[in-house]
Amino acid sequence: MLENSRLGVALGLAAALLATTAKVAGAQTPAGDPAKGAQVFDARCSDCHGLQGVHQGPSLVGVVGRKAANLSGYAYSPALTASGLAWTLPTLDRFLASPRAVVPGTTMGGIVPDPVERRNVIAYLATLSPK
């Protein structure tokens, strides 16, 4: 009986660990469609943000997980530089919905108001890794 009790506790702990791991892993796994996100990026973001070098805005290659205002070669606004943000999926979602509400004083003016389009563009950004 004691062995069954220990086994039950061990299985319960293993299940809790797996559930927690899945939640943590899911926190950085976008739910959107990267192919549709590429279309959103081309339509809404590419005028300012390129995928190579600096344009009007910084490159967004490798942005997911990067500290905000941390790409060399771009003069970020003092507000974004002082924000202390890291570009997690939830932070990107909030920022793309309303940049100036998240970081008052930012120079980022573009928004992606539709939540489905935001999820898609964030999923696309998550595929862009530095080479």
N, CA and C atoms as a LAMMPS dump frame, in Angstrom:
ITEM: TIMESTEP
0
ITEM: NUMBER OF ATOMS
393
ITEM: BOX BOUNDS ff ff ff
-5.0000000000000000e+02 5.0000000000000000e+02
-5.0000000000000000e+02 5.0000000000000000e+02
-5.0000000000000000e+02 5.0000000000000000e+02
ITEM: ATOMS id mol type element x y z
1 1 1 N 0.836 -1.198 0
2 1 2 C 0 0 0
3 1 3 C 0.87 1.247 0
4 2 1 N 1.939 1.245 0.808
5 2 2 C 2.838 2.383 0.861
6 2 3 C 3.5 2.611 -0.489
7 3 1 N 3.9 1.526 -1.183
8 3 2 C 4.521 1.653 -2.496
9 3 3 C 3.545 2.291 -3.484
10 4 1 N 2.282 1.895 -3.459
11 4 2 C 1.282 2.493 -4.336
12 4 3 C 1.116 3.978 -4.05
13 5 1 N 1.19 4.34 -2.778
14 5 2 C 1.075 5.738 -2.386
15 5 3 C 2.252 6.547 -2.935
16 6 1 N 3.456 6 -2.787
17 6 2 C 4.646 6.681 -3.315
18 6 3 C 4.585 6.797 -4.832
19 7 1 N 4.135 5.734 -5.48
20 7 2 C 4.003 5.756 -6.93
21 7 3 C 3.002 6.819 -7.353
22 8 1 N 1.916 6.908 -6.634
23 8 2 C 0.909 7.926 -6.943
24 8 3 C 1.459 9.332 -6.789
25 9 1 N 2.219 9.56 -5.726
26 9 2 C 2.836 10.876 -5.505
27 9 3 C 3.826 11.174 -6.615
28 10 1 N 4.655 10.184 -6.964
29 10 2 C 5.654 10.374 -8.024
30 10 3 C 4.982 10.679 -9.358
31 11 1 N 3.927 9.939 -9.671
32 11 2 C 3.21 10.195 -10.928
33 11 3 C 2.543 11.572 -10.922
34 12 1 N 2.003 11.949 -9.779
35 12 2 C 1.397 13.271 -9.668
36 12 3 C 2.411 14.377 -9.863
37 13 1 N 3.596 14.218 -9.254
38 13 2 C 4.665 15.21 -9.426
39 13 3 C 5.144 15.26 -10.871
40 14 1 N 5.268 14.104 -11.507
41 14 2 C 5.696 14.063 -12.908
42 14 3 C 4.672 14.761 -13.801
43 15 1 N 3.405 14.526 -13.558
44 15 2 C 2.361 15.166 -14.353
45 15 3 C 2.381 16.679 -14.152
46 16 1 N 2.569 17.116 -12.926
47 16 2 C 2.637 18.559 -12.654
48 16 3 C 3.839 19.178 -13.337
49 17 1 N 4.973 18.484 -13.311
50 17 2 C 6.176 18.987 -13.974
51 17 3 C 5.962 19.086 -15.477
52 18 1 N 5.361 18.075 -16.077
53 18 2 C 5.093 18.119 -17.517
54 18 3 C 4.133 19.252 -17.864
55 19 1 N 3.107 19.448 -17.072
56 19 2 C 2.148 20.522 -17.329
57 19 3 C 2.824 21.884 -17.227
58 20 1 N 3.675 22.061 -16.221
59 20 2 C 4.391 23.319 -16.056
60 20 3 C 5.347 23.549 -17.215
61 21 1 N 6.058 22.508 -17.619
62 21 2 C 6.988 22.616 -18.746
63 21 3 C 6.234 22.992 -20.009
64 22 1 N 5.083 22.39 -20.234
65 22 2 C 4.292 22.706 -21.426
66 22 3 C 3.835 24.153 -21.4
67 23 1 N 3.433 24.638 -20.227
68 23 2 C 3 26.035 -20.125
69 23 3 C 4.16 26.975 -20.398
70 24 1 N 5.331 26.682 -19.85
71 24 2 C 6.497 27.532 -20.072
72 24 3 C 6.906 27.489 -21.53
73 25 1 N 6.955 26.29 -22.112
74 25 2 C 7.32 26.166 -23.527
75 25 3 C 6.294 26.888 -24.388
76 26 1 N 5.021 26.748 -24.045
77 26 2 C 3.964 27.391 -24.818
78 26 3 C 4.015 28.9 -24.744
79 27 1 N 4.629 29.425 -23.692
80 27 2 C 4.72 30.873 -23.543
81 27 3 C 5.552 31.489 -24.653
82 28 1 N 6.442 30.706 -25.27
83 28 2 C 7.258 31.207 -26.369
84 28 3 C 6.921 30.523 -27.686
85 29 1 N 5.77 29.879 -27.744
86 29 2 C 5.328 29.246 -28.972
87 29 3 C 4.101 29.985 -29.478
88 30 1 N 4.284 30.785 -30.526
89 30 2 C 3.152 31.561 -31.032
90 30 3 C 2.032 30.672 -31.553
91 31 1 N 0.816 31.122 -31.369
92 31 2 C -0.344 30.373 -31.817
93 31 3 C -0.742 30.737 -33.243
94 32 1 N -0.099 31.732 -33.822
95 32 2 C -0.505 32.215 -35.137
96 32 3 C 0.087 31.431 -36.291
97 33 1 N -0.222 31.902 -37.49
98 33 2 C 0.221 31.304 -38.746
99 33 3 C 1.354 32.152 -39.321
100 34 1 N 2.588 31.641 -39.322
101 34 2 C 3.719 32.443 -39.811
102 34 3 C 3.583 32.893 -41.269
103 35 1 N 2.982 32.063 -42.12
104 35 2 C 2.822 32.447 -43.535
105 35 3 C 1.885 33.655 -43.656
106 36 1 N 0.802 33.635 -42.892
107 36 2 C -0.107 34.789 -42.893
108 36 3 C 0.567 35.982 -42.225
109 37 1 N 1.394 35.698 -41.212
110 37 2 C 2.139 36.755 -40.537
111 37 3 C 3.11 37.452 -41.462
112 38 1 N 3.724 36.702 -42.385
113 38 2 C 4.632 37.303 -43.369
114 38 3 C 3.875 38.297 -44.236
115 39 1 N 2.631 37.981 -44.568
116 39 2 C 1.8 38.898 -45.358
117 39 3 C 1.474 40.157 -44.565
118 40 1 N 1.162 39.99 -43.287
119 40 2 C 0.893 41.141 -42.415
120 40 3 C 2.146 41.995 -42.304
121 41 1 N 3.295 41.34 -42.107
122 41 2 C 4.56 42.063 -42.004
123 41 3 C 4.807 42.879 -43.275
124 42 1 N 4.632 42.256 -44.426
125 42 2 C 4.848 42.965 -45.696
126 42 3 C 3.904 44.158 -45.836
127 43 1 N 2.666 43.988 -45.42
128 43 2 C 1.665 45.046 -45.574
129 43 3 C 1.786 46.156 -44.537
130 44 1 N 2.139 45.814 -43.297
131 44 2 C 2.087 46.79 -42.211
132 44 3 C 3.437 47.211 -41.64
133 45 1 N 4.447 46.377 -41.782
134 45 2 C 5.693 46.6 -41.042
135 45 3 C 6.904 46.888 -41.917
136 46 1 N 6.91 46.345 -43.136
137 46 2 C 8.129 46.366 -43.951
138 46 3 C 8.519 47.753 -44.462
139 47 1 N 7.613 48.71 -44.432
140 47 2 C 8.005 50.068 -44.838
141 47 3 C 9.04 50.644 -43.87
142 48 1 N 8.955 50.258 -42.613
143 48 2 C 9.885 50.78 -41.599
144 48 3 C 10.912 49.75 -41.139
145 49 1 N 10.515 48.486 -41.071
146 49 2 C 11.389 47.438 -40.532
147 49 3 C 11.798 46.482 -41.638
148 50 1 N 13.087 46.438 -41.906
149 50 2 C 13.603 45.475 -42.862
150 50 3 C 14.058 44.223 -42.148
151 51 1 N 14.497 43.269 -42.938
152 51 2 C 15.01 42.034 -42.373
153 51 3 C 16.529 41.997 -42.418
154 52 1 N 17.123 42.992 -43.062
155 52 2 C 18.575 43.107 -43.095
156 52 3 C 18.935 44.556 -42.831
157 53 1 N 19.766 44.764 -41.85
158 53 2 C 20.22 46.111 -41.541
159 53 3 C 19.116 46.98 -40.963
160 54 1 N 19.446 48.252 -40.859
161 54 2 C 18.522 49.225 -40.275
162 54 3 C 17.852 50.003 -41.395
163 55 1 N 16.57 50.176 -41.282
164 55 2 C 15.808 51.015 -42.196
165 55 3 C 15.342 52.214 -41.373
166 56 1 N 14.099 52.626 -41.552
167 56 2 C 13.56 53.67 -40.682
168 56 3 C 13.496 53.148 -39.25
169 57 1 N 13.248 51.861 -39.101
170 57 2 C 13.246 51.2 -37.803
171 57 3 C 14.28 50.093 -37.81
172 58 1 N 14.537 49.482 -36.668
173 58 2 C 15.548 48.421 -36.606
174 58 3 C 15.068 47.131 -37.268
175 59 1 N 16.018 46.286 -37.626
176 59 2 C 15.689 44.963 -38.148
177 59 3 C 14.957 44.179 -37.058
178 60 1 N 14.01 43.368 -37.477
179 60 2 C 13.269 42.559 -36.513
180 60 3 C 13.711 41.1 -36.524
181 61 1 N 14.791 40.802 -37.229
182 61 2 C 15.349 39.457 -37.195
183 61 3 C 15.87 39.198 -35.79
184 62 1 N 15.423 38.121 -35.187
185 62 2 C 15.848 37.76 -33.837
186 62 3 C 15.207 38.579 -32.74
187 63 1 N 14.127 39.284 -33.057
188 63 2 C 13.511 40.166 -32.064
189 63 3 C 12.873 39.384 -30.915
190 64 1 N 12.297 38.22 -31.195
191 64 2 C 11.625 37.457 -30.139
192 64 3 C 12.67 36.964 -29.147
193 65 1 N 12.515 37.389 -27.912
194 65 2 C 13.429 37.039 -26.844
195 65 3 C 14.529 38.071 -26.609
196 66 1 N 14.664 39.024 -27.52
197 66 2 C 15.713 40.038 -27.396
198 66 3 C 15.272 41.144 -26.439
199 67 1 N 16.232 41.746 -25.773
200 67 2 C 15.944 42.902 -24.935
201 67 3 C 15.592 44.076 -25.859
202 68 1 N 14.61 44.872 -25.469
203 68 2 C 14.197 46.028 -26.27
204 68 3 C 15.327 47.04 -26.352
205 69 1 N 15.406 47.716 -27.486
206 69 2 C 16.377 48.794 -27.71
207 69 3 C 17.809 48.303 -27.557
208 70 1 N 18.07 47.097 -28.066
209 70 2 C 19.361 46.474 -27.838
210 70 3 C 20.109 46.128 -29.131
211 71 1 N 19.629 46.565 -30.264
212 71 2 C 20.286 46.265 -31.529
213 71 3 C 21.214 47.413 -31.883
214 72 1 N 22.469 47.125 -32.081
215 72 2 C 23.42 48.2 -32.385
216 72 3 C 23.132 48.774 -33.772
217 73 1 N 23.451 50.043 -33.937
218 73 2 C 23.279 50.699 -35.217
219 73 3 C 21.949 51.406 -35.391
220 74 1 N 21.121 51.407 -34.369
221 74 2 C 19.831 52.097 -34.451
222 74 3 C 19.679 53.011 -33.243
223 75 1 N 19.23 54.229 -33.491
224 75 2 C 19.036 55.204 -32.409
225 75 3 C 17.603 55.072 -31.877
226 76 1 N 17.442 54.281 -30.839
227 76 2 C 16.126 54.074 -30.232
228 76 3 C 15.694 55.318 -29.46
229 77 1 N 14.388 55.447 -29.268
230 77 2 C 13.876 56.546 -28.459
231 77 3 C 14.337 56.352 -27.025
232 78 1 N 14.535 57.462 -26.297
233 78 2 C 14.885 57.338 -24.875
234 78 3 C 13.846 56.527 -24.101
235 79 1 N 12.574 56.648 -24.483
236 79 2 C 11.518 55.921 -23.773
237 79 3 C 11.683 54.415 -23.934
238 80 1 N 11.947 53.945 -25.136
239 80 2 C 12.112 52.508 -25.349
240 80 3 C 13.404 52.021 -24.695
241 81 1 N 14.448 52.831 -24.794
242 81 2 C 15.72 52.469 -24.181
243 81 3 C 15.572 52.304 -22.671
244 82 1 N 14.791 53.143 -22.043
245 82 2 C 14.6 53.094 -20.588
246 82 3 C 13.519 52.101 -20.16
247 83 1 N 12.815 51.504 -21.117
248 83 2 C 11.657 50.667 -20.784
249 83 3 C 12.004 49.393 -20.023
250 84 1 N 13.176 48.836 -20.257
251 84 2 C 13.54 47.585 -19.607
252 84 3 C 12.799 46.372 -20.143
253 85 1 N 12.086 46.529 -21.246
254 85 2 C 11.303 45.427 -21.799
255 85 3 C 12.194 44.386 -22.46
256 86 1 N 11.682 43.177 -22.509
257 86 2 C 12.227 42.122 -23.352
258 86 3 C 11.085 41.71 -24.275
259 87 1 N 11.407 41.387 -25.494
260 87 2 C 10.371 41.092 -26.483
261 87 3 C 9.895 39.642 -26.37
262 88 1 N 9.127 39.388 -25.336
263 88 2 C 8.447 38.105 -25.188
264 88 3 C 7.199 38.14 -26.064
265 89 1 N 6.585 37.004 -26.244
266 89 2 C 5.367 36.973 -27.06
267 89 3 C 4.259 37.852 -26.474
268 90 1 N 3.992 37.781 -25.159
269 90 2 C 2.954 38.657 -24.604
270 90 3 C 3.306 40.147 -24.721
271 91 1 N 4.593 40.478 -24.53
272 91 2 C 4.997 41.883 -24.633
273 91 3 C 4.844 42.382 -26.066
274 92 1 N 5.256 41.568 -27.032
275 92 2 C 5.08 41.942 -28.437
276 92 3 C 3.599 42.133 -28.76
277 93 1 N 2.758 41.262 -28.238
278 93 2 C 1.321 41.373 -28.488
279 93 3 C 0.778 42.706 -27.966
280 94 1 N 1.117 43.039 -26.737
281 94 2 C 0.646 44.31 -26.158
282 94 3 C 1.224 45.503 -26.924
283 95 1 N 2.522 45.447 -27.23
284 95 2 C 3.194 46.557 -27.887
285 95 3 C 2.635 46.787 -29.29
286 96 1 N 2.44 45.73 -30.051
287 96 2 C 1.913 45.889 -31.414
288 96 3 C 0.46 46.359 -31.416
289 97 1 N -0.27 46.068 -30.357
290 97 2 C -1.65 46.548 -30.25
291 97 3 C -1.684 48.045 -29.992
292 98 1 N -0.734 48.543 -29.186
293 98 2 C -0.729 49.963 -28.824
294 98 3 C 0.644 50.348 -28.276
295 99 1 N 1.61 50.599 -29.174
296 99 2 C 2.977 50.885 -28.721
297 99 3 C 3.07 52.019 -27.708
298 100 1 N 2.331 53.079 -27.932
299 100 2 C 2.452 54.254 -27.061
300 100 3 C 1.756 54.066 -25.714
301 101 1 N 0.859 53.092 -25.626
302 101 2 C 0.271 52.771 -24.321
303 101 3 C 1.247 51.932 -23.494
304 102 1 N 2.029 51.086 -24.158
305 102 2 C 2.991 50.236 -23.463
306 102 3 C 4.248 51.019 -23.111
307 103 1 N 4.711 51.852 -24.058
308 103 2 C 5.92 52.655 -23.838
309 103 3 C 5.611 54.101 -24.237
310 104 1 N 5.048 54.882 -23.322
311 104 2 C 4.777 56.287 -23.637
312 104 3 C 6.073 56.978 -24.057
313 105 1 N 6.008 57.672 -25.181
314 105 2 C 7.181 58.368 -25.694
315 105 3 C 7.94 57.602 -26.761
316 106 1 N 7.502 56.368 -27.055
317 106 2 C 8.162 55.619 -28.118
318 106 3 C 7.91 56.301 -29.464
319 107 1 N 8.814 56.093 -30.398
320 107 2 C 8.616 56.651 -31.745
321 107 3 C 7.905 55.659 -32.653
322 108 1 N 7.67 54.464 -32.164
323 108 2 C 6.949 53.451 -32.943
324 108 3 C 5.506 53.896 -33.094
325 109 1 N 5.092 54.075 -34.351
326 109 2 C 3.741 54.557 -34.591
327 109 3 C 2.818 53.505 -35.167
328 110 1 N 3.381 52.497 -35.811
329 110 2 C 2.549 51.48 -36.443
330 110 3 C 1.897 50.583 -35.416
331 111 1 N 0.678 50.174 -35.719
332 111 2 C -0.032 49.254 -34.833
333 111 3 C -0.613 48.113 -35.664
334 112 1 N -0.89 47.03 -34.993
335 112 2 C -1.6 45.9 -35.596
336 112 3 C -2.808 45.669 -34.694
337 113 1 N -3.924 46.337 -34.993
338 113 2 C -5.063 46.305 -34.069
339 113 3 C -5.791 44.965 -33.992
340 114 1 N -5.772 44.191 -35.05
341 114 2 C -6.502 42.93 -35.067
342 114 3 C -5.709 41.842 -34.335
343 115 1 N -6.29 41.208 -33.309
344 115 2 C -5.55 40.216 -32.53
345 115 3 C -5.094 39.003 -33.353
346 116 1 N -5.858 38.59 -34.344
347 116 2 C -5.454 37.456 -35.188
348 116 3 C -4.249 37.853 -36.03
349 117 1 N -4.279 39.05 -36.611
350 117 2 C -3.126 39.518 -37.379
351 117 3 C -1.895 39.662 -36.485
352 118 1 N -2.078 40.115 -35.249
353 118 2 C -0.95 40.226 -34.322
354 118 3 C -0.348 38.865 -34.034
355 119 1 N -1.197 37.887 -33.732
356 119 2 C -0.686 36.532 -33.476
357 119 3 C 0.085 36.01 -34.686
358 120 1 N -0.446 36.275 -35.873
359 120 2 C 0.215 35.797 -37.083
360 120 3 C 1.56 36.487 -37.304
361 121 1 N 1.606 37.797 -37.142
362 121 2 C 2.874 38.494 -37.368
363 121 3 C 3.893 38.114 -36.293
364 122 1 N 3.454 37.897 -35.075
365 122 2 C 4.367 37.463 -34.012
366 122 3 C 4.884 36.056 -34.314
367 123 1 N 4.016 35.183 -34.82
368 123 2 C 4.466 33.845 -35.212
369 123 3 C 5.503 33.94 -36.32
370 124 1 N 5.312 34.871 -37.251
371 124 2 C 6.295 35.085 -38.315
372 124 3 C 7.607 35.614 -37.731
373 125 1 N 7.53 36.599 -36.865
374 125 2 C 8.744 37.15 -36.26
375 125 3 C 9.522 36.078 -35.505
376 126 1 N 8.805 35.136 -34.895
377 126 2 C 9.461 34.073 -34.141
378 126 3 C 10.264 33.137 -35.052
379 127 1 N 9.951 33.144 -36.345
380 127 2 C 10.705 32.299 -37.28
381 127 3 C 11.988 32.968 -37.764
382 128 1 N 12.141 34.246 -37.512
383 128 2 C 13.289 34.999 -38.022
384 128 3 C 14.445 34.943 -37.038
385 129 1 N 15.42 34.132 -37.344
386 129 2 C 16.566 34.048 -36.448
387 129 3 C 17.809 34.542 -37.172
388 130 1 N 18.698 35.191 -36.425
389 130 2 C 19.934 35.683 -37.045
390 130 3 C 20.743 34.522 -37.608
391 131 1 N 21.416 34.796 -38.692
392 131 2 C 22.238 33.746 -39.328
393 131 3 C 23.663 33.85 -38.908
